[in-house]
Amino acid sequence: MKKYFLNLFEYNNWANSHLINKLFFIHDGKDETFKLMSHIISAQDTWLERLKETQNYSIDIWEIYTNK
């Protein structure tokens, strides 16, 4: 079951990367779209760390990622 979820997160990472590239192409990176997408990525990272049973993780779920 753990492998199944890890595969889902791998797919999410691929899909998120493609979506982010498209967003940077059509937006300037200063709107709510990037804030929401950043939040989704951080939430996914949090769940992945929980699945990996990492004891000490701290992810800011509202950090806004940039293309830099």
ZIPE-V71503 format. One record per pair of residues at least 4 apart in sequence whose C-alpha atoms are under 6 Angstrom apart, sorted by the first residue. I is the first residue (numbers start at 1). J is the second residue. Records with the same first field share a line. If there is no record, write none. Layout:
I = J ; J
This chain:
12 = 16
16 = 20
23 = 27
34 = 38
35 = 64
38 = 64 ; 65
39 = 61 ; 62
42 = 61
43 = 61
49 = 54
